[in-house]
Amino acid sequence: MIYVFIDGDGAVFRDGLIVKGEDGGSAAAHSLLEGTLVQLNAIHPIAIVNDCKIVVLVILILNGPSSKLLSCGIILGVTQVHDFG
């Protein structure tokens, strides 16, 4: 089992994914998983990384980014960011 912890505060997410709420969060998670597999295979080319269970935890505070995205007009309401996360 592989655990990946990501400090999400200050992370840049694609606006198009954030406005999709939960669906955008799922797409972001899938993209993150694919990138993690690529990186792990590059670091450990002999290991069978694709057979490992990978747990990714992104830690972030949603209130700050929600307010900023709302003030910039990227989202229509803070619930979009909460649904995304």
trRosetta pair geometry for C-beta under 8 A, 3 or more apart (Angstrom, degrees):
i j d omega theta_ij theta_ji phi_ij phi_ji
1 52 6.6 158 -106 -174 23 91
1 53 4.8 -24 -114 71 80 100
1 54 7.7 167 -164 -86 59 28
1 55 6.7 17 179 -2 104 107
2 40 6.9 1 -153 -110 169 149
2 49 7.7 9 -24 -149 153 87
2 52 5.2 53 -8 144 108 136
2 53 7.2 174 25 87 70 49
2 54 4.8 -18 69 -110 104 74
2 55 7.2 176 88 27 52 67
3 54 8.0 164 -86 -160 23 55
3 55 5.1 -19 -111 70 69 101
3 56 8.0 156 -164 -87 48 33
3 57 7.3 -3 -170 5 93 105
4 36 5.7 -86 -53 -128 166 136
4 54 6.6 13 -3 -175 113 99
4 55 7.1 177 26 90 70 50
4 56 4.5 -16 69 -110 108 76
4 57 7.2 170 88 25 57 62
5 56 8.0 174 -79 -157 26 52
5 57 5.3 -14 -113 67 68 99
5 59 6.9 8 -171 -8 90 113
6 11 7.3 46 152 -78 114 144
6 32 7.8 -86 -23 -154 160 134
6 56 6.8 14 -4 -174 114 95
6 57 7.1 179 26 90 73 49
6 58 4.6 -22 71 -109 110 72
6 59 7.0 172 83 19 54 71
7 10 7.7 9 129 43 97 99
7 11 7.6 166 108 -48 57 104
7 59 6.1 -33 -116 65 46 98
7 60 7.6 108 175 -77 45 77
8 11 4.5 -59 -156 4 58 134
8 58 4.3 65 -53 174 129 98
8 59 5.8 176 16 71 95 37
8 60 3.2 -73 89 -50 112 118
9 59 7.6 -33 -20 110 89 75
9 60 5.1 164 -60 -128 59 79
9 61 6.1 28 -95 21 107 87
9 64 7.8 44 -140 57 93 139
11 58 7.5 -51 4 -161 164 119
11 60 6.7 -85 20 -86 114 140
13 17 5.8 -103 167 71 102 119
13 18 5.5 109 109 -56 122 104
13 28 6.2 -13 -143 -117 112 144
13 84 7.5 115 141 163 162 141
14 17 4.5 81 73 4 96 104
14 18 7.1 -170 92 -10 50 85
14 24 8.0 -140 80 -164 93 112
14 28 7.6 -170 33 -92 95 102
15 18 5.6 -57 -149 35 37 112
15 19 6.3 30 160 -17 70 106
15 69 7.8 164 -124 -139 88 110
15 74 5.0 -109 -141 -157 116 119
16 19 6.4 -53 -144 35 27 106
16 20 7.0 27 155 -20 58 109
16 24 7.2 -176 124 -121 53 121
17 20 5.8 -61 -157 32 35 112
17 24 3.6 139 180 -168 59 104
17 25 7.3 127 163 -57 100 33
17 27 5.6 -138 -127 78 108 116
17 28 5.0 104 170 -56 150 104
17 84 7.0 102 134 -140 81 120
18 21 7.9 43 168 -64 39 32
18 24 5.7 -143 -50 130 11 155
18 69 6.5 -112 144 -142 152 155
18 74 6.8 30 85 140 134 117
18 75 6.3 -84 132 -71 111 114
18 80 6.4 75 154 138 77 108
18 81 6.2 -3 -165 -98 106 71
18 84 5.1 -18 -137 -89 58 162
19 24 6.7 114 57 -50 42 156
19 74 6.9 -127 -63 157 106 75
19 75 5.9 -167 -98 -103 76 73
19 76 7.9 77 -139 -3 95 86
19 80 5.9 -13 -130 -175 41 142
20 23 4.4 -84 155 77 111 98
20 24 3.2 133 64 -45 101 101
20 25 7.9 -153 92 -5 90 60
20 27 7.1 30 81 15 148 129
20 84 7.4 96 72 -97 64 95
21 24 5.9 112 45 22 25 103
21 25 7.0 -45 145 -8 39 102
21 79 7.6 0 -117 128 116 78
21 80 5.1 -100 -81 -145 84 64
21 83 3.5 -9 -164 106 97 135
21 84 5.6 -115 -147 -57 30 69
22 25 5.4 -52 -147 34 34 115
22 26 6.5 36 153 -20 65 101
22 83 4.6 -78 -44 171 76 95
22 84 6.9 -130 -70 -84 29 31
23 26 5.7 -51 -151 33 33 112
23 27 6.5 32 150 -17 64 104
24 27 5.6 -52 -146 37 34 111
24 28 6.2 36 152 -20 66 105
24 84 5.3 -31 83 -118 109 97
25 28 5.6 -52 -145 36 31 113
25 29 6.3 34 153 -21 64 105
25 83 6.9 -150 -13 131 130 60
25 84 4.3 157 -61 -168 101 47
25 85 6.3 -148 -112 -56 132 13
26 29 5.6 -53 -148 35 31 113
26 30 6.4 33 153 -20 64 105
27 30 5.7 -52 -149 35 32 112
27 31 6.4 32 153 -17 64 106
28 31 5.7 -55 -148 38 31 112
28 32 6.2 35 152 -21 65 107
28 84 7.4 49 11 -174 142 95
29 32 5.5 -54 -147 36 31 114
29 33 6.4 34 153 -21 64 104
29 56 7.3 166 -149 72 85 132
30 33 5.7 -52 -149 34 31 112
30 34 6.5 31 153 -17 64 104
31 34 5.8 -53 -149 36 32 111
31 35 6.4 30 154 -16 64 108
32 35 5.8 -56 -147 39 30 111
32 36 6.2 34 153 -23 65 107
32 56 6.0 150 129 160 126 169
32 58 7.7 -77 -135 -56 168 125
33 36 5.6 -53 -147 34 30 114
33 37 6.5 32 154 -19 64 104
33 54 6.5 139 -138 88 90 136
33 56 6.8 -132 -82 -11 74 142
34 37 5.8 -54 -151 34 31 111
34 38 6.5 32 152 -19 64 105
35 38 5.6 -52 -149 35 33 113
35 39 6.3 31 154 -17 66 107
36 39 5.8 -57 -148 39 30 110
36 40 6.1 27 156 -17 66 109
36 54 6.1 140 117 -177 141 152
36 56 6.6 -133 -53 -80 159 127
37 40 5.8 -55 -141 39 29 108
37 41 6.2 28 159 -18 64 108
37 49 6.0 151 -146 123 72 122
37 50 6.6 53 -149 -90 123 71
37 54 7.5 -115 -70 -29 81 161
38 41 6.0 -59 -148 38 26 109
38 42 6.5 27 153 -20 62 108
39 42 5.7 -56 -151 34 31 113
39 43 6.4 23 154 -14 66 108
40 43 5.8 -58 -146 40 33 107
40 44 6.0 -25 172 35 71 103
40 47 7.6 -76 157 81 97 127
40 49 4.4 146 118 -140 121 150
40 52 7.9 -106 152 48 158 141
41 44 6.9 -76 -125 68 23 67
41 45 6.3 57 174 -105 64 55
41 47 8.0 -139 -112 70 51 88
41 49 5.3 -126 -71 32 73 143
41 50 7.9 26 -76 -42 115 85
42 45 7.1 7 -140 -67 19 86
44 47 3.9 3 143 17 121 122
44 49 6.3 127 78 -60 112 113
47 52 7.9 12 153 -35 115 128
48 51 4.6 14 130 19 110 117
48 52 7.4 149 104 -30 67 85
49 52 5.5 -49 -160 16 46 119
58 85 7.8 -126 92 -143 118 87
60 65 7.3 8 159 -4 126 136
60 85 6.9 -123 69 -125 111 132
61 64 5.7 56 102 10 105 106
61 65 7.8 145 94 2 64 93
62 65 6.1 -70 -153 50 45 102
62 66 5.5 49 155 -32 79 113
62 78 7.9 113 143 -178 105 98
62 81 5.4 155 -168 132 107 113
62 82 5.9 101 152 -88 158 67
62 85 5.3 -116 -87 4 128 160
63 66 5.7 -59 -145 34 26 115
63 67 6.5 24 162 -18 63 106
63 78 7.9 13 -127 -158 53 135
64 67 6.2 -61 -155 33 27 107
64 68 6.6 19 155 -13 64 110
65 68 5.7 -60 -146 41 35 110
65 69 6.0 31 160 -17 71 109
65 81 6.1 170 104 -151 101 147
66 69 6.1 -59 -144 40 26 106
66 70 6.2 25 157 -18 63 111
66 75 7.4 -64 -150 60 64 150
66 78 4.0 53 178 -138 129 95
66 81 4.3 -147 -95 47 88 152
66 82 7.2 18 -92 -40 136 81
67 70 5.8 -58 -147 38 27 112
67 71 6.2 24 158 -17 65 109
67 78 7.3 4 -64 -97 52 117
68 71 5.9 -57 -145 38 28 107
68 72 6.3 20 157 -12 64 111
69 72 5.9 -61 -145 42 29 107
69 74 4.4 -80 -164 63 83 117
69 75 4.6 44 133 7 114 110
69 80 7.9 -119 117 81 138 116
69 81 6.2 142 46 -66 146 126
70 73 7.8 42 177 -68 30 25
70 74 7.6 -80 -64 49 22 76
70 75 5.6 -52 -82 70 62 96
70 76 8.0 10 -124 138 81 7
70 77 7.1 35 -109 -128 115 18
70 78 6.0 -37 -55 -67 135 76
75 78 7.3 100 111 -87 137 30
75 80 4.4 -161 -153 60 123 140
75 81 6.3 -73 -66 -39 173 91
76 80 6.6 100 44 -30 73 136
77 80 5.9 121 70 -12 67 93
78 81 5.8 -49 -167 34 56 109
78 82 6.4 53 140 -16 77 106
79 82 5.3 -57 -145 43 43 113
79 83 5.9 47 154 -23 73 104
80 83 5.8 -54 -147 37 28 111
80 84 6.3 34 150 -24 62 107
81 84 5.3 -50 -148 33 34 118
81 85 6.4 23 157 -11 66 106
82 85 6.0 -57 -143 42 30 103
